[in-house]
Amino acid sequence: MTGDKGERRRRRFPDFNDWFDREFPGLPGWRPATAAHSIPVETTSADGAYVLRAELPGMDPDDIAVTVDDDLITVSAEHAEGEQDKEHSEFRYGAFRRTVRLPGAIPVGEVDASYADGILTIRVPMPEAESGTVRSIPVRRAGSGGGRS
């Protein structure tokens, strides 16, 4: 039986953050002290919108920032470590950041962001599709005087 889900498409080139936010091979857990943790994301397009979902468990929506710059959406957050002494913790604390490039300019006033159950969901309306009407383009003769011949 074939699966109901489509094959996951991989991009030829990863996001810029994917190259720099990963651990170095052979050095598990190593990352520069100033580096922000990468935020796992998934993007889809449906119902006339791009949908970006970012995994940010345990965050307060007031600690999450979403910025838009032309065709880039940046999600950043800060998760502070509590004062309580811990014997063991695998939680990630500090700065989190992820920038995703969409296929076109983002209409800033129409972006919607919501946070529930550890998932930030950002909806961005897709630009209007170009009309598919065929039209003729007149070709003019290039003249030496700049006028029409």
C-alpha positions as CSV (number, residue, x, y, z in Angstrom):
1,M,0.0,0.0,0.0
2,T,1.3,3.4,-0.9
3,G,1.4,6.1,1.9
4,D,-1.1,8.9,2.0
5,K,1.6,11.5,2.7
6,G,3.6,12.9,-0.2
7,E,7.3,12.5,-0.3
8,R,9.2,15.1,1.8
9,R,10.9,17.5,-0.5
10,R,14.4,18.5,0.4
11,R,15.9,21.8,-0.8
12,R,19.1,21.7,-2.8
13,F,20.6,24.2,-0.5
14,P,19.7,24.4,3.2
15,D,18.8,27.7,5.0
16,F,21.8,29.8,6.0
17,N,21.1,29.0,9.7
18,D,21.2,25.3,9.0
19,W,24.9,25.5,8.1
20,F,26.0,27.5,11.1
21,D,23.6,26.3,13.9
22,R,24.6,22.7,13.9
23,E,27.1,20.9,16.1
24,F,30.5,20.3,14.6
25,P,31.2,16.6,13.8
26,G,33.1,14.8,16.5
27,L,32.2,17.5,19.1
28,P,28.7,16.8,20.3
29,G,27.1,19.7,22.1
30,W,29.8,22.1,21.1
31,R,28.7,25.5,19.9
32,P,30.1,29.0,20.3
33,A,28.9,30.7,23.6
34,T,27.3,33.5,21.6
35,A,25.5,31.3,19.1
36,A,21.7,31.2,19.3
37,H,20.1,27.7,19.2
38,S,18.3,26.9,16.0
39,I,14.5,26.6,16.0
40,P,13.1,23.5,14.3
41,V,10.6,24.7,11.6
42,E,8.3,23.3,9.0
43,T,6.7,25.2,6.1
44,T,3.7,24.4,4.0
45,S,1.5,26.3,1.6
46,A,-2.2,25.8,1.5
47,D,-5.4,27.8,1.3
48,G,-3.7,30.8,-0.3
49,A,-1.1,31.2,2.4
50,Y,2.4,30.0,3.5
51,V,2.4,28.5,6.9
52,L,5.5,28.4,9.0
53,R,5.4,26.3,12.2
54,A,8.2,26.7,14.7
55,E,8.8,24.4,17.6
56,L,9.3,26.5,20.8
57,P,8.2,24.4,23.8
58,G,7.8,26.0,27.2
59,M,8.0,29.6,25.9
60,D,5.9,32.5,26.9
61,P,4.5,34.3,23.8
62,D,5.7,37.6,25.2
63,D,9.3,36.2,24.9
64,I,8.9,35.4,21.2
65,A,9.6,38.0,18.5
66,V,8.7,37.7,14.8
67,T,10.2,40.2,12.3
68,V,9.7,40.5,8.6
69,D,12.2,42.0,6.1
70,D,11.3,41.8,2.5
71,D,11.1,38.0,1.9
72,L,12.6,36.9,5.2
73,I,10.8,35.9,8.4
74,T,12.9,35.8,11.5
75,V,11.7,34.1,14.7
76,S,13.7,34.8,17.8
77,A,13.1,33.9,21.5
78,E,14.9,33.9,24.8
79,H,14.4,31.2,27.4
80,A,15.9,32.0,30.8
81,E,17.1,29.4,33.2
82,G,15.5,29.3,36.6
83,E,17.4,29.9,39.8
84,Q,16.7,26.4,41.1
85,D,19.7,24.1,41.3
86,K,19.4,21.1,39.0
87,E,21.2,17.7,39.3
88,H,20.6,17.1,35.6
89,S,19.0,19.1,32.8
90,E,18.7,18.5,29.1
91,F,16.6,21.6,28.6
92,R,18.0,24.3,26.3
93,Y,18.3,27.8,27.7
94,G,19.4,31.1,26.1
95,A,18.7,32.7,22.8
96,F,16.9,30.9,20.0
97,R,16.7,32.2,16.4
98,R,15.7,31.1,12.9
99,T,15.4,33.0,9.6
100,V,13.4,31.5,6.7
101,R,13.2,32.9,3.2
102,L,9.9,32.7,1.4
103,P,9.5,32.8,-2.4
104,G,8.3,36.4,-2.5
105,A,8.0,39.7,-0.6
106,I,5.9,39.4,2.5
107,P,3.0,41.7,3.0
108,V,3.8,42.9,6.5
109,G,0.3,44.0,7.5
110,E,-1.2,40.7,6.7
111,V,1.0,38.3,8.6
112,D,-0.7,36.5,11.5
113,A,1.3,34.7,14.3
114,S,-0.2,32.6,17.1
115,Y,1.3,30.4,19.8
116,A,-0.3,27.3,21.3
117,D,1.0,24.0,22.8
118,G,4.6,24.9,22.2
119,I,4.1,25.6,18.5
120,L,4.4,29.1,16.9
121,T,2.3,29.3,13.8
122,I,2.8,32.1,11.3
123,R,0.5,32.5,8.3
124,V,1.6,34.7,5.4
125,P,-0.8,35.3,2.5
126,M,0.6,34.2,-0.9
127,P,0.9,36.9,-3.5
128,E,-1.7,37.1,-6.2
129,A,-0.9,34.9,-9.1
130,E,-0.2,36.6,-12.4
131,S,-3.0,36.4,-14.8
132,G,-2.6,33.8,-17.6
133,T,-4.0,35.9,-20.4
134,V,-2.0,36.0,-23.6
135,R,-1.3,39.3,-25.2
136,S,0.8,40.6,-28.1
137,I,3.7,42.9,-27.5
138,P,4.4,45.2,-30.4
139,V,8.0,45.2,-31.7
140,R,9.3,48.6,-32.9
141,R,12.2,49.2,-35.1
142,A,15.2,50.8,-33.3
143,G,16.1,54.0,-35.0
144,S,19.3,56.0,-34.9
145,G,17.5,59.3,-34.0
146,G,15.6,57.8,-30.9
147,G,12.3,58.3,-32.7
148,R,10.0,55.8,-34.4
149,S,10.6,54.9,-38.0
